[in-house]
Amino acid sequence: MKTAAVICEYNPFHNGHHYQLEYIKEKLGADFVVSIMSGNFVQRGEPALIDKYERTRTALINGADLVLEIPTVFAASSAAEFAAAGVGIAVKSGIIDMLCFGTEGGTVFEDIRQYAGLIYSNNNSDHCSAAHSLSSESSDKTSVFDALIQKYLKSGETYPKAVSLAAESIYGIEKASKLSLPNNILAAAYINALSHPEIFFPLGEIYAQAADIKPFAIERKGSGYADSSLNDGFASASALRSFIFNEATGIDRISELSAYVPPDMLEALKKAAVENRLISGNDLSILLSARLLDASAKGIDLGTYLDVSREIADRLNNNTDRIMSFDERAAFTKTRQYTYSRISRALLHITLGITNKEFNERKAHGYINYLRILGFRQDAAGKGLLKELKTKALVPVVTKPADHKALISRDIYFDQLYWSLKSQKGEYERPPVIV
């Protein structure tokens, strides 16, 4: 039995995702595909447009056989940590043979692999017990790359921009611009995490099985990851969200997305729109303002929250009393030093109460200490997929939240906040999706 994994958000699920799942089974010969998916909060620092169970159902109808959830602490983190947690789930499931991911811009897999060695060289030296072996040539290139990053940082560039400029110096502008496309950055992060399985087993457990997971790159069809236009049948999730939340769209116009999303997702979006269940960052505005006012009143240091630097904390403290929406506060807080996504993640972490301490403790214990099943196909279960998971998994497998309250208490808390945004029934009342 050959089982593939994809790390995803499906926010929302679209035709490109459907194409990828079909490709994995038809071209790569996978018997099963496991989607390792963000839950109700996503990597951009926002709540998911539509809840995790609706997205799970569409994924299962359109090619996935099992959906496992990335814990919120990592799902709403940086690209590197999001990728590491996703790979950690694949590793600790014990059933994954290959990890498939999208690339864009016609980038060659080997170039991305080498790029991963450059951009994650410092990170790996910090958290890996065994250093990644490098040839003297690649080691020299890494040293040059690191020196260039420091040069650009000292000149006032943001870290992402410094990395981009350093890559341009080594690869040239055209190649570097392709390597720095969002899908390729994530691909590099996946490759890096696969190359360092020891980070998932900090107490010295055997991790040889992680080396058996093979990476496969699939060229993205149509629009790029961050393309904001609806110009073909493979529009990006970003473009779809922009269309949905455009003030001129209206509920009646969601049907116009039929060319870009499968029928199941279209119906879920239309139903959620009618029932006022589509969620954006601005639905967190009151919660965020309350957190900031509470922190100010109690003298809580905002810098204790994940991704909140001293500069971000100071800008927030200076404007705590200003009434702003979540998006307005993110735009107001943004500086040249930080990307909008970084600011959004910082605000989300304050809203949810995710601290540096919590994040670092979970990371230090190997990222993943349970596997949460969001849904599965009955035919896949009948062919032994769930039995194999429960037999080979290296951590507990969670199907019913009520049976594992202590183990998943933080994610239950985050989900209850999400459901409360639109006055919906709570997490304990939601069983896995079965199709």
N, C-alpha and C positions, 0 to 999 in steps of 0.2 A: 504494500500500500504506500503510495507516494502522496505526501501531504505538503502543501505549500501554504505560506502565510503572507498576508499583506498587512502593512501597518497603515491605518487610515483614519479619516474623520467623517467622511460621507456627509458633509455639511453644506448643501444637501448631496445625496447620492445622485450622480448624473450619468450620461451616456458613456463618458470616458471611463468611469468606474466599471460599468457593465462590460465594456470592451476589454478592460484589463482582466476581469474575472474569466471571461470567455477565452481569452488568449492563454491564460495559465493552464486551463484544462485542455484546450484543443491543440495548442502549439507546444506546450511544455509537458503535457502528459500527466498532469496532477490528477489523482483520484479525488482528492478533497482540497478545498481552500478554506483556510481559517482567516477571518478578518479580525485583526487586533485593532480595536476602534476606541477613539476617545468617547467618553460618556457625555454628560450634559454640559461640560465646559471644554473649550478647545484651545489649541496652541496659540492662536492670535490674541488670547487674553479676553475672550468673550464667552457668554453662554451660547450653547448650540442653537441654531435657528429653529430646529425642530428636535423633539426629545430623542433620546438614545434608543427607545424601543421602536419608534416609527422608522428610524434609520436602520435599525437591525432587521426589521421585517422586510424592508425593500432590498437590503443586501442579500438576505436569504432567498427571496423570490428570484433574484437576478444573478445567482451563481455562487454565493457563499454557502458553506455547509455548517459553519459554526462561527459565532461572533463572541469574542472575549473582550473585556473592557480594560482600557488603560486607566489606572487610578488617577483621579483628578489632580493630585499634587504634581504628577509628571505630564499628564495630558495638557495642562495649561502652563507648561514650562518652556524653556528654550528649545530650539530645534535639536540640539545635541542630547539633551536630557529626555525629551519626548522620544527620540529615536532609541536611546539606550533602554528606556522602560519597555518600549514595544519589542525590541530584540530580547529583553529579559523575559518577557512573557513567552515568546517563541521558544527560548532556551528551556525555561522551567516547565513548559507544557510537556516536554519530552517526546513530542510526536511530529515535530516539524523537520522536513527534509530540505526545504529550500525557502528562502525569503525573496519575494518578488517586489520590485518597486519601480516607480516611473522615473524616467529621465526626459530631458527636453533639449532642444537645440541641436539635435544630431550629435550629441557628445558621446565619445567613445568610452566604454566601461573602464578600460585600463587607465585613461586619463583621470577619471573620477577616483579610482582606487589610489592613484598617486597623490591626487589632491587631498584626499582624506588623510594620508600620511603626513602631509604638510600642515594642514589647518588644525589637526588634533594632536600634534606632537607634544605641545606643552600640557594639554589636558591629560594625556595618557601618562606622562611622567608623574603627575599628581596623584592619580588614583589607581594605577596599575601596579600590582606586586611584581609582575614580570615585564621587563621592558620589551617593546616591540622591536624586533631585529630590523636594522636598516643597513643597506649597503653604504659604503663610504661616500659614494656619489650622492645618494638620496639624503644621507646625513648632512653632507655639506649644503645641499639645497635647502634642507630644513633650517640650518643655522642662518643662511642668508635670508630666508623667508621671515624668520623670527626677528632678525635685526631690522628688516624693512618695516615690519609691523610696528616695532618700537619707535622707529623714526617718524612714521606717519602719526602715531598716537601723540608724540611729543609736539608735533606741529598743529595739534588741535582736532585731528580727525576722529570720528567715532570709531569704535572697534570694528564694526562691519565694513566701514569704508576703508579703514587701514588694511584689513585683510584683502579687500578688493584691489586696492592699489598695489599691495605687495604681490598679489597674484599677477597683475598686469605686468609688473617689472620682470617676473620670471617667465610667464607664458606668452606675453603679448596681449594687447587689448582684446582682440577678437576671441581668442581661446579663453581668456580669463572671464570675459563677459558671459560666455556660455557656461563655464564651470560654476559661476556664481548665481545662476538661475535657481529659483527656489526648490524645484524638484531635484536638481543636481546637488544642492547643499544637503538636502535630506538624504539623498542616496549616499553621499560621502559619510554622513553621520551613521547610517545603517552599517556601512562597510566597516567603519571604525569600531562600532560596538561588537560586530561579529568577530572582529580580529582580537578582541580583548574580553573573552568570556569570564576571565578571573574577576572582573568587577561585579559579577552577579553572585559570586561565591566567596565573600570576604573572610569566612571562617575556615577556608582551606578545603572545602568539599571537592569531590572529584567533578571536573567540568569538561571532561574529554568529549562528551556527546555534543557540546556546543560547536565543536570544530566540524561536525558533520552537516551543519546547515550551510547550504551553498547559496550565494547571492546571484540573482538574475535580474538584469535591467530590461525594462520594457519601455520603448520610446513612446512618449505621450502623444496622443492623437489630438489634432486641432489646436485650440487656444492654449497658451501657457498657463501655468498655475495661477499667476496673479493678473492675467489679462482681464480687463474690465468690460470687454465688448462681447456682445452676443452676435457672433458673425458666422457661426457654422454649427453643425450638430454636436460639436464637442466643446461647448462653452465651459469655462472654469467655474468652480464653486463660488469664487469671488464675484464673478460677473452675475451669477444667478442671485446671490444675496443682494448685490447692489440693485438689481432690477426689482426684487421683491420689496425692499425697503425704500424704494424711490417713492416720494410723496405722490407722484403722478400715476403710479402703477394702479393702485386700487385692487380690491379683491377680485373683481371681474377679469382683470388682465393676467392673472396667474396662469390661466389656460394657455396663454401665448408661449409658455415654457414647454409645451408638449414636444417641441422639436429637440429639446435638450436634456430632458429627464425621462426615465421610464414611466409608464402609466401609473404604477403603484406609488411612486414618489410624488407625481403630479397630484394624484387624488389626496394623498396625505397632506400636501401643502395647501390645497384648496380647502380641505376640511379644517385644518389648523387656522387658516386665515378667517374662515367664517366664524369659528369658535374663539377667535382672538387668542390663539395659542402660539403664534409665531413670536419668537423672542429675540431681542437684540441687546446690545450692551446697555442701552439706555433704560432697560427694565431694571437694571441694578442701581440706578441713580440714588434712590432713597436709601438703600442699604449702605452704599458707599458713603454718602453724606453722614449717615448716623455713625459709621465707624470712625470717620475723621473727627467728628465733633466729640465723640466719646474719648478718642485718643488724646485730643487737646485738653479736655476737661480732667482727665486722669493722669496726664503727663506721660502717656505711653509713647515710646520712641518708635516712630514709623519705620525707622531703619531696621527694626527687628523682623519686618515682613520681607518675604522673598522678593528679590529683584528691585527693592526700594533702596537706591543709593542715597548717600548723604544729600546730594544735590536735589534729587527728586523729593526726598522727605522735606527739605527746607522749602521748596516751592509749594508743596502741598500745605505745610504748616502756615505759610504766609497767606494762604487763601482759603483756609478752612471755612470761614464764615460766608464765603461767596456761594450763592445758590447757582449750581450748574448741573447739567446732565452728565452722565458718565462720559459720553463722547466729547462734550465741551470741556470737561475737566482734563481729559487726556490730551486734547489739542492745546489747552492752555498750559499744561505742565510740560509738554514736549519742548526739548531744546535741541540744538544742533548735535549734541553729544549722544542723543538716544533716538532710536527708531520709534515710530508710533506703536508698533507691536510690543516693544519692550515696555513702554509707558502703560499700555493697556494691560499687560500681564502684571505689572506692579500694582495697578489699581484693583485688578481682580483679586490678587493675593491679599490685599488689605481687606477687600469686601468679604472674602471667604475666611480670613483669619489664618492664612498659610504663612508660617514663619520660616526664617532661615533654619532655625533649630529643627523644626519638624522635617523639613526637606532634607537636611543633611543627615539626620538620623535614619530616615528611610533609605536614603542613598547608601549610607555606610553599611546597612544591613542587606545590601544586594538588590535594591530597587523593589523587587517583587516578592511579596510573602504570601500571596494567594492568587488564584485565577478565578475571575468572576465571569460566569456564563450569562450572556445577555440573550442568546437564542441559538437554535439549531434546527436543521432540517430532519424530519422524521426518517427519511430514507437513508441519510448519512448515519444516524444513530443506529438504524437497523443493520447497517453494514459494519458496525463495530467502532465508529469514530469516538463516541463518548466513552465506551468501555476502555478503549485504548488510552484516552486522555486520563481517565480516573486511575488506570493502572500505572501509567508511566509518569504522571505529573510529579514534580519534585516539591510542590507546595500544595496546600489544601485547595480543592476545587469547590467553589461556591455556586450553588444554584438558587437557594432560597435565602434571601437576606436575613430573615428572622431567625434562621438557624445559626448565623455567624455574626451576631450583633457586635461582639467585642472585637472580632478580627477586622471587620469592615466599617467600624463605627464612624470614622472620619468621612468616608465616601458617602455613607448614609446621610450624614449631616449636610454635606455639600448638595446632595440630590434633593433633600427636603427643602433647602433654600430655593433650588431651581423650581421645584413644583409649586412652591408658595408664590412665585412671581405671577402666576396666572390662576391661583387658587385651585390647583388640581389635587387629586388624591395622592397620598404619599407613597414612598418607595416600598414599604413593606407590603403594599397591596398590589404590587406589580410582579407577576411571575415571568420567567423567561419566555421569549417569543418562540413558538413552535409552528413551522409551516410544513 
